[in-house]
Amino acid sequence: MHRDPLPELPLASLRQDYMARGLSEADLDPDPFRQFAAWFSEALASGVREPNAMVLSTATPGGSPRGRFVLLKGYGRDGFHFFTNTRSDKGRALSLNPQTALTFGWLEVERQICIEGRAEPLPREAVEAYFAKRPRGSRLGAWASEQSRVLPDRAALERLLAEAEAAFPEGAQIPAPHAWGGYRVVPHAIEFWQGRTNRLHDRLRYRKTGDEWKIERLAP
């Protein structure tokens, strides 16, 4: 079968030199969660679009990887929290292999945070409390969408939404679907990446050793 050639893209010539600032060991808070809060606050103040957007990476027991964006909706020393349909592709992947990674990419401030850890289900009461705070449309959408299921067309999704709207009319309480849940990623490593000129970036990683966090510098 004849196929038209793909358009050529100037990928090899795309370069951005990072020169905004550096990152030294003296800059870091001894507590990685406080350091995360400081960088997140700076990203928010700098106008980074959706600073809580993060790539969630999972792998099957056989080692097949997959990444997708999700939104951070809470954090603490117990971990980094997000919510999703537990029957989705990511939910099924985490049930089989809870080892995961989160990546925040804030290119506007030349920063990246990489988190490695283990995903654990959040308590049901935490899931329901967060679900109750979501906009009505988002709550209806959670009932309409069996996430990751194959659909014949967009119209099928619109019909499911109409059914949800009929089941929960305006003013009615909308509970969290049974399959809708949340996870906390309990980290064992958190890397703070600061872009530097000539690709000699600063990479400082907190690594959990027992109850302590050790800070180590990585080659760029």
C-alpha positions in Angstrom: 0.0 0.0 0.0 1.4 3.4 -1.0 1.9 5.8 1.8 2.7 9.5 1.5 6.0 10.4 3.2 5.8 11.9 6.6 6.5 15.6 6.8 10.0 16.5 7.9 10.2 18.3 11.2 13.2 20.4 12.4 13.7 18.2 15.5 17.5 18.1 15.5 17.8 21.9 15.4 15.3 22.5 18.2 17.3 23.7 21.2 16.6 25.8 24.3 19.4 26.9 26.6 18.3 27.1 30.2 19.9 30.1 32.0 17.4 31.3 34.6 19.0 30.0 37.7 20.9 27.1 39.3 20.2 24.7 42.1 22.7 23.9 44.9 22.5 21.6 47.9 22.4 24.7 50.1 19.1 25.8 48.3 17.3 22.6 49.4 15.0 22.2 52.4 16.0 19.0 54.3 12.4 17.9 54.0 11.5 17.0 50.4 7.8 17.6 50.9 8.5 21.2 52.1 10.8 21.6 49.0 8.0 20.4 46.8 5.7 22.9 48.3 8.2 25.7 47.8 8.7 24.8 44.1 5.0 24.3 43.5 4.2 27.7 45.0 6.8 29.3 42.7 5.3 27.6 39.7 1.9 28.8 40.6 3.1 32.3 41.1 5.0 32.3 37.8 1.8 31.5 35.9 2.6 27.9 34.9 -0.5 26.5 33.3 -2.0 23.7 35.4 1.1 23.2 37.7 -0.7 20.2 39.3 -0.7 18.3 36.0 1.7 15.3 36.2 2.5 12.3 34.1 1.6 9.1 35.9 3.7 6.2 34.7 2.7 2.6 35.2 4.0 -0.7 34.1 2.4 -4.1 33.7 3.8 -7.1 35.6 5.4 -8.0 32.3 7.2 -4.6 32.1 5.0 -2.9 29.4 5.1 0.9 30.4 2.5 3.6 29.9 2.3 7.2 30.8 -0.6 9.7 31.0 -1.4 13.0 32.6 -3.5 13.2 35.8 -4.0 16.0 38.3 -2.4 16.2 41.7 -5.3 16.9 44.2 -3.5 16.6 47.5 -0.2 15.9 49.1 1.4 15.3 52.5 4.0 13.2 54.1 1.8 10.2 53.4 2.2 10.8 49.7 0.9 12.6 46.5 -2.8 12.1 45.9 -4.9 11.8 42.7 -8.3 10.4 41.8 -9.5 8.3 38.9 -11.8 5.4 37.9 -10.2 2.3 39.5 -11.4 0.2 36.5 -9.5 2.4 34.0 -6.3 1.2 32.4 -4.3 3.0 35.0 -6.4 1.6 37.9 -6.0 -1.9 36.6 -2.3 -1.4 36.1 -1.8 -0.2 39.6 -3.7 -3.1 41.0 -1.3 -5.5 39.4 1.9 -3.5 39.9 1.7 -0.6 42.4 5.2 0.7 41.6 4.8 4.0 39.8 6.3 7.3 39.0 5.1 10.9 38.8 6.6 13.6 36.6 5.9 17.4 36.8 7.3 19.4 33.9 7.3 23.1 34.4 9.2 24.3 31.3 8.2 27.9 31.9 10.4 28.0 35.0 12.9 25.4 33.6 12.1 22.9 36.3 11.1 19.3 36.6 10.2 17.0 39.5 10.4 13.2 39.2 8.9 11.1 42.0 9.2 7.3 42.3 7.1 5.3 44.7 4.3 2.9 45.4 0.6 3.7 44.8 -1.8 2.8 47.6 -5.6 3.3 47.6 -6.9 6.2 49.5 -9.6 5.6 52.2 -13.1 5.6 50.9 -14.1 8.5 53.1 -11.3 10.6 51.5 -12.6 9.7 48.1 -16.1 10.6 48.9 -15.1 13.9 50.5 -13.2 15.0 47.5 -15.9 13.8 45.0 -18.4 16.0 46.8 -16.3 19.1 46.1 -16.2 18.5 42.4 -18.4 20.6 40.0 -21.7 19.0 39.2 -20.7 18.4 35.6 -17.6 16.5 36.6 -19.6 14.3 39.0 -22.1 13.5 36.3 -19.2 12.7 33.9 -17.8 10.2 36.4 -21.1 8.3 36.2 -21.3 8.6 32.4 -17.8 7.4 31.6 -16.6 3.9 32.1 -13.1 5.1 31.7 -10.9 3.3 29.1 -13.9 1.3 27.7 -14.2 1.3 23.9 -17.1 3.4 22.6 -18.7 3.2 19.2 -18.9 7.0 18.8 -19.2 10.3 20.7 -23.0 9.9 20.6 -22.8 6.9 22.9 -21.0 9.0 25.5 -23.6 11.8 25.2 -26.4 9.2 25.7 -24.7 8.0 28.9 -24.4 11.5 30.1 -28.1 12.2 29.5 -28.9 9.0 31.5 -26.8 10.3 34.4 -28.5 13.7 34.2 -31.9 12.0 34.4 -30.8 9.8 37.3 -29.5 12.8 39.2 -31.6 15.9 38.4 -30.6 19.4 39.4 -30.4 19.6 43.2 -30.1 15.9 43.8 -27.1 14.4 45.7 -24.6 12.8 43.4 -22.6 10.1 45.2 -19.2 8.8 44.1 -19.5 5.8 41.8 -18.3 2.6 43.4 -15.5 2.3 40.9 -14.3 5.9 41.4 -11.4 6.0 43.8 -8.2 7.7 44.7 -4.5 6.8 45.3 -1.6 8.2 47.2 1.9 7.6 45.8 4.2 7.0 48.7 7.7 8.1 47.5 11.0 6.6 48.0 12.8 9.0 45.7 12.1 12.6 44.7 14.4 14.4 42.1 14.4 18.1 41.6 15.7 19.1 38.2 16.8 22.7 37.3 17.7 23.5 33.8 21.2 24.9 33.2 23.2 26.1 30.2 25.0 23.6 27.9 22.7 20.8 29.1 24.8 20.7 32.4 21.6 20.6 34.4 21.3 20.5 38.2 19.8 17.2 39.4 19.4 16.8 43.2 17.6 13.7 44.5 16.2 12.9 47.9 16.4 9.1 48.5 14.7 7.4 51.4 17.0 5.4 53.6 15.2 4.0 56.6 13.3 7.0 58.2 15.7 9.6 56.8 16.1 11.3 53.4 19.5 11.5 51.8 20.3 14.2 49.3 22.6 13.2 46.4 23.6 15.0 43.2 23.2 13.2 39.9 25.1 13.8 36.7 23.0 15.6 34.1 
